[in-house]
Amino acid sequence: YNMNITDYHFDAMLDLFGQALTELGVHPDAIKDIAAATGKIRKDITTGCTVRMELAKKNMEKGKDGLFKRLGGQEGIVVFIDRLYDLIAVDNRLKAKFAGKDIKKMKEAQYVYMTELLGGPKVYKGTDIAEIHKGVGLTDYEFDCFLGNMEKAMTGLGMEDETVDEVIISAEEIRAALLGRATGIAAHAKVVDGKSVLERLGGDMNVEAIVEMMYGGFRGDPRVKYFYEFSKEKLEGWKLKMTQFLVGAFGGAITYEDSKLRLAHYKYNITDYHFDAFIENFFVSCELMESDASAVADAAEVLGHVRKDITSGCTVRLEVARKRVESAGTDGLFEAVGAEEGLRLFMDKLYEHICKDQRIQHYFSGSKLDAVKAAQGQYLSVIFGAPIQYTGRPLDRVHAVMSISDFEFDCFLEHAQAALRDVGADSNSIDEAIVIMETARRDVLINRKPHDVRKTQEAASAKTVYERLGGESGITNFVEQMYAKATADVRTKSFFEKNKAKVSVHKKQLVSFLTKLFGGPSSYELSDVRAAHYTLNLSDYHFDCLLDIFSAVFKEMGVKPKDMQDAIAALQPIRADVTTGYTVRMEMARKNVEKGKDQLFKRLGNSEG
């Protein structure tokens, strides 16, 4: 936790793991699985650094002048630099880099440079920092050693941890310049045989297609679906931004700055779990597009560099909340939400929200709802710090018979946040509450089903039957030919209108109905099908005859066998709606006849009737 290990360092370790396993002759699939397993501890390794650095950034966004003052101004900077160079002089890892140099002159230049870097007056007029270090051959290792000595110097001078973190963050900003490294996400895009990652993926249009497939996958992936529950217009805007970002990141024109990523995602509770789901969807989209495997691997490596920007907001908020709970316990949270009366009001508000949400309300219905609410209220009271004992069943046993998804759990947390706001809880208390409830995810999702990303994307990207049949013109043409056959077929002709004026209306209704059934844009209500056919004596025999006619027309139109099969499959579910009227009347008549036909004879008026 106290080490400055970033995602950059963690990725370097994963890279070294991969190289070692490859040299040992380990199977590529095993290497991939080992990397995935190792990746699960990323957060544990990097969270300490991420949180400290993000909090330091937040402080510096208010202005660096406060940092300059806390360092003791110009005099404090001089003392700090002197102490730093004392440490470097005895550091065997670094002192060779400074051998034969005019240390006094270097220190004087750094007094001025560091003054400006750390929030003091802008008085540095020396050579550009990148130019000074060109050809020096500095490495990440040596720069990290330099940062380590900076930290030691400040700690030895009694500076507070927050101040130390802000100075390290400020120095970290010049790493790329000192090491002669390009900056920005595109700097990570590998060039192979003179081609960028973008070119090897097939260019802008292919990236746009990959993004389209990914979004189809996101909407069906319970792990990330919650973050894409927005209007079509908003999602289209996000698709455009993602495409612009990826094109620039992979070596194309930069039209979306990666510096915007952190701010754009900061307010969302996006964890490494969600980011890994995003990467998996990216891989599958590329596979379905039959993209070059090496280009896909290089693209995924590029995307790995923005993990911190995407997840840092959630990481920081939850970690700060966790530390508050660790240091002060949950007693403060229990009081912050209004103690016993506040918890009761919170549960009322929570259930008000839940019972209006069609996404999860089915889990909160039935005669035992009050008992469920009482048990859940007791559980939440206990984990929020109430001085009572939880007497209900363990969470995993309660939810063992359910198949709750991540998406549904996220919806529940959304309503918990809203209910906490309703009862007047402050943002810090809400974060603490969500942190505590988040710990229950594993037990609540005890029956979490594995998600098939490939199957979901294939289904989402598949064209509808409506599209495959040629859209509006194709359906209209089909209805014309089908109507002609049906009115000429002795098995079905009696059911079809002969009046020319009514025929036109009937055909339009059929076009609208089939458009809706086959996945096209139509206002036709499928629930009207039963009422429209109830008084007709249409049996299963007649329905099968109609399917025969449909199949014959499809063949004459040259419809592909798979498309024809899917169209017929789409028609099968309405069989009951079309034939129910006949089935019910015939069954009732059969039951009456079973009592004896003499009553029927009498109702007909005997021989005279």
N, C-alpha and C positions, 0 to 999 in steps of 0.2 A: 504493500500500500504506500509506503513512503519512498519508493524508488520512482524515478522519472522514466518509467517504461511506457512508451507510446505505441500506437498501432503500427507505426513504422518499424519499431524494434521487434514487435511481436511477429510481423510479417517476415522480417529478416530471419527470425528463428524458424518459422515454418518453412522458409525457403531452404535453410540449412538442413532441416529434418528431411525434406524431400530429396536433396542432393545425396545425403548419407544413405537413405533407403534405396535410392536408385543405384548407387555404387555397390550396395550389398546385394543387388539383383532381386529386390522385392517386386512382386507383381504390381503393375500400375494401378489396378483397382484397389489393392490393399493400401497403397500409398495414398490414394484419394480418400479412403475410409479413415486412415490414420490422421490425415490432415483435418478431416471433418470432426473427428473425435477431439483432437487437440484444440481445434478452434472453439470448442464449447467453454474452455477456460479463459478465453481472451478477456472477458469482462473482469474476471477475478484478478488478472495480471495487470491490466491497464487502468482500472477504475480510479485508483488513487491519484495517478498522474492526471487523468482526464478531469477529475473533479477539481483538483487544485488549480490546474491551468485554466479551466473554464471560469472559476470564481475570480481568478486573477484578471482574466479578460473582461469580465463584467465590471470589475472595479476600475480598470483602465479606460473602459468606455466612457467613464465620467470625466476623464482627463488625467494625464500623467503628472500634472503639477503637484498633486497630493503625494505621489510616490517620491518625487524629487525632495519635497520637504521632509518626509519621513526618513529619507536617507541622510538627512543633515545638510542638504543644500550642497554648494560647491565644496565646502570643507569636508563634508561627509564623503563625497565622491572621491576626493584625494586620499583620504584615510583608507577607504575601501579598495582603491586600485593599488595602493602601496601594500596592503595586506595580501591582495590577490597575487602580486608578483613575488612576494616572499614565499608563498606556497608553491608557485610555479618553479621557483629556483631550486627547490628540493624534490620536485616531482620527476622521477626518472622516466615517466611516460612522455613528458613534455619538454623538459629542459633542453634537449638536443635541438628543438625547433627554434630556441631563442639564443643558442650558442653563437657568439661572435657578433651579436646585434647590440646596437646602442640602446640599452634598456632605459636609460634616463630619458632619451628622446621619445622612445615608444610610450613610456608612461605619461609624458607631458601631452602627447597627442591623444592618448586615451582619456586623460582627464577631461579634455574638451569634447571628444566624441561621446563618451559615456554620459557627460552632462546633458547633451542634447538628446541622446537615446532614452534616457531615464526621466525626461520631463523638464529639464532645465532650459535655459535660454539657448536659442539656435545660433550658436557662434562657431560651429565647426566649419572650417574652410579648407580642410586638407584634401588629399587625393581620395577619390571614391574607394569605399571599403573593398569592393570587388576587385578593383584594379590593384590595390595594395597586395592582395593575397593571391593574385594570379601567378601561377607557377610554383607556389609554395608547396602545393600537394597535400593540403590538409585533408584529413579523413573524418568521418563521423565519429570514430573512436576518439580521436584527439580533441574534437570539438566537445564531445561529451565529458572528457576529462577536464577541459577548460571550464565547462559549466559546473562540474563537481567542485572545482577549486573556488569558483565564485560563491557557491553555496556555503562551502566551509568558511570562507572569509567573512561572509555576512553573519553566519551563525556565531562565529568567534567574536564578532563585534556586538553581539546581543540583539540583532535585529529580529523582529517578529516574523513568524512563519508566512503571513500574508504578504509582507514586504519582500521576503526572499522569493516567493512564488512569482510575484509581479516582475521582479528583476530578471528571473530566469526566462519568463515568457517573452520579455522585451528582447533578451539576447537571442532567444530561439528564432526570432523573426529574421535575423541576419545570417542564419546557418547557410541557406542556399547561396547567398552572395559570397560568403567566405570560402565555400567549397566549390565555387564555380559551377553550381548546379542550376539548371533551368527551373523556373517556378511555375505554379499552376498545375492543374490536373493533367493537362495535355503533355506535360513534361514526362509523365510516366508511360506514355504510349510508345511501345517498341516499334522500331522500323526494321523490317526484314526484307532483304533483297530490294531495298529502295522503296518499299511500300509500307504505308502506315497501317495501323490496325483498321482504320476506317476503310481503306482501299481493299484490304484483305477480307473484310466482311461484306464487300460488294457495294460500298458507297452509301450516300445519303438515303436513297430510296429503300435499300435493304434495312438500314437502321430504323427507318420509319416503320417498316413492316414488322420488325422485331418488337418495337415498342407497342404496336397495335396488338400483337399476339400476347405480349406480356400483360397488357391491360385486360384482355379477355380472361387471362389466367387469374389476375388479381381479384376480379369480381367473383370468381368461384373458389378462391383459396381461403378457407376459414381462418388461416393464420394472419392474413393481411386484409381481408375483405372489408373490415371495419373502416380502414383508412380510405376506402374508395366508394363509400356510400354517399355520393354527392350527385348533383344534377349532371345531365349529359354535357351541358355547356361548360361547366367547371372542369369536368374530366377531359374534355377536348382541349381546354387550355393547358391542363397539366401534361397531356400527351405531347403537345407542341413544345413545351418547355423541356420535357425529358428528352425529346428527340434532339432539340438544339444543344442541350448539355452533352449528350452522348456523342454527337457528331464532333463537337469541339474537343471533348475528352479523348476521342479516338484518333485525333490528328487532323480534323477538318477545320472549317471556319468556326471561330469562336463567336457565337451570338448570345450565349448565356454564360455569364461569369460564374465559376465555381465558388467564388467568395460569397455568393448569395445563398448557397445551400444551407449553411448553418442557421442563419436567421429564418429561412423558410420552413425549416423542420423543427426548430427549437421548442415550440409549444406542444408538439405532439409526443405522446408516450411511445416512441419507436425504440425498441430494444434491439440487441444483437440477434435475438430470435427472429424478429420481423425482418431485419436486414438480410439474414441468411435465407429466409423465404424468398425475398426479392431476388437474390443472386441465383437461387435454384430456378426461379421462373425465367430469369435471363438465359441460363444455360439451356433450358428446355426449348425456349423460343428459338435460340440459335440452332439447336439440333433439328427442329422442325423446318427451319429455313435451309438446312443442310449447309450451314456455314463451315468454313475451314476450322478444324479443331484447334490448331495452334493459335489462330487469330482469336478464337473465342476464349482460350486460356489467357492470352495476353490482355484481352478486353476485361476479363474478370479481375485480373490483377490491377488494372487501372481503377476499376470500380472499388476495389478494396481500400483504396486511398481516401475515399470519401466516407467511409464507415463512420469515422469519428464525427464528421460534420452532420451526418444524418441522425446519429444516436445520442450526441452529447447532451442535448437539452433534457431528455428523459433521464439519462445517467446521472446528471448533476442534481436534478430535482429529487429523484428517488434516493440518491445517496445522502444528500443533505438531510432529507426527512428521516432516513434510517439512522443516521448518526444522532439526530435529535432524540429519537425514540430510545436509542441505546444509552444515551447520557442521562436523559430525564425520565425514562420509562413512559408508559402510555397514560399515566394518571392525568397528565396535562391535557392530552387529547380528549379524554372522557369529559373533563370539565369544559374544554373548548367548544364541544358540540352541545353543551347544555346539560350535562349529567343525565340523570334518569329521565327527566321530563323531555330534555332535548333529544335523547335517543328514541323515545316514543314518537315524538313529532317527526324525527328523521325517518323512521320506519314507515309512518303514514305517507310521507311525501314520496319515499322510495317506491312504495307499492302503487301510488297514484301514477307515477311515471311508467312503471313496468307494465301495469295492466292496460295501458294505452298503446303499448309498443307491440305491433304484430310480429316482430322478429322473435320475441321471447315470451310473450304473454301466455302461450300454451303451457309453459312450465309452471305458471302461477295461476291455475284455475282449478275448479273442483270444490267439493264440499269440505275438504280439509285445509283450505287456504288459510283460515285464521290460525290453525295449529302450526302450519308451516311458517307463517309470519311471526308467530310468537317464538318459535324455536330459533328462527334466523335472527330475530331481534336479540334474543338472549346471547347467541353466539357472538354477534357483532359487538354487543355491550361488553362482553368479556375481553375480546381482543382489543377494544378501544380503551380498556383500563378500568372497567367497572369492578368494584370490590365484591364480586359474586362468583359463584362456580357455574360452569357450563354443565348442564345435566343431560344434554341431548346425545344422540349417536354421533360417532366420529364422521367427519365430512366425507371421507372416501366411501364409507358404508352407505351413507345417505344418498350419494350420487352414483352408486355402483350400477343401478338399473337404468341410468340415463346415458345418453350419448351427447353431452354438451360439447360444443365446439369452442375454439378460441374466439371466434366471431361473437358467439352468444355471450361468452364471459365478458368480452370487451363492451358489449352493449349494456350488460349489467353494471359494469364499472362506470360507464357513461352516466347512467341514471343515479348511481351512488354519488357521483360528483355533483350532479344537478340538485339532488336532494340535500346534500351538505350545504350548497350555496343557498338553497331555499330557507334553511334554518339559521343562516347567518354565519356559517363557519368561514374563517379567513383562509387565504390561499395556502399558507403554510400547514394549517390543520388539515385541509383537504388533501394535500400531498402526502402527509403522514398517514391519513386514513387509507388512501389508495395503495401506499406502500404495504401497509399491513394486510389489506384485502388481497393484494397481488400475491402474497405468500400462499394463499389458499388455492391458487390456480391449479396446481398439480393434483391436489385431492379432489377438486370439483370436476376436473377433466380426466378422471380416472379411466374413463372409457374412450378417451380421445382416439379417433380413427386416423390411421395414416392417410395422408392426402396424396392423390395421384395427380401431379402437376401436368404431366404429359396428356393424360386423358382429358383433363379440364380444358387445357389450351386447345386441344384438337376439337373438342365440342364447341368451344367459344368461337373458334375461327372458321368452323364449317359454315357453308352457305345454307340458308333455309331452303326448304322444299320449294317455297314460293320463288326464290331467286333462281334455283336450278331449273325450274319449269319455264323460266323466261319472264318472270314478273307479271305485270298487269296484262300485257299483250298476249303472253303465253297462256295465262289462265282464261282470258276471254276467248281465245282461239279454241282452247280445250272444251269450254262450255258449249260453243257453237257445234262442234263435232259430236260431243257427247249427247246433246239434246236431239240432234238429228237421228242418231242411232237409237236412243231410248224411245223416241216416238214411233220408230219403225219396228221395234222389237215387240213381238206379241206378248212377251212376259211382263213388260213394263209400260207399254204405251198408254194403258188406261189411267196411269197416275200422272201423266204429263199434260199440261194445258194445251188446248188447240187454238183457242182464241188468240188472234195475232197480237192484239193490244196487251193481253195478259201475258202472252209468251215473252214479250220484251221485258216486262217487269220481272217475271220469273227468272229469266236469264241473268238479269242484273243482280237479283238476290243471290243466285248461285255463285256468280263471280265474287260478290262480297263475302259470302260464306266460305268459299274455298280459299280466298285470299287470307282470311283470318286463320282458318284451320292450318294452312301451310306456312304460317309465320310471316305473312305480309301485313302492310298497313291497311287496316279496315276497322270500321266502327261496328261491324256486325257482332251481336251478342250471341255467343254459342249457347247460352242458356235458353235461347228462344227456340232451339231446334226441336225439343220435345213437344212443346205446345203446337208448333206448326204442323207436326206430323201425327198428332195424337188421334185424330178422327179418321185417318186414312188406314186402310187395311193392309199395311205394309208388313210383311212377315220377314223372317230371316231368309226365306227362299228369295223373295224379291230383292232384299238387300244384297245377297250374293250375286243375283243377276246384274244389279247395278255395278258391282265391283268388276264383274266380267266385262261389262261395257266400258268401264273406266280403263281397264287394262288394255283392251283392244285399241282404244283411242290413243293411249300413251304410246303403244307400239307404232301405230301409224304416224304419230308425230315425231318418231325417232328418239323418244326419251330413253336415257340410259337405264339399264336394268336396276341399278342401285337406287336411282332417283325414283323410279316407278315403285320399287319395293317400299321406299320410305313414304311415298305418297299414300299408298294403300294402307300402310301401317298407321298413318295419321288418321285415316278414315275409320279404322276399326273401332276406336273408342266411342264413336257416335252411334254405333249399331243399336245400342239399347235405347237411345233417345228417339231414334227413327221408328223402332219396332214396338216400343213399350205399349202404346195405345192399343194396337192389335192384340198383343200378348195378353194384356189385362182383360180385355173384353172377351177374348176366346176362352180364357181360363174361367171367368165368371160364368159364361154360358155352359161350359163343360160341367161345372159343379152343379148348375141347375138341372141339366139334362140327366146327371147321375141320380137325381131324385125321382126320375121317371119322366117319360116324354108326354104322358097324358096331360100334364099341366100346360105344356107348350101347345098341344093340340087344342085345348080349351081356349087359351089366350089368343090363338089364331082365329077363333070363331067356329070351331068344329068343321064339318064338311062344307058348310056354306062359306065359311071364311076362306 
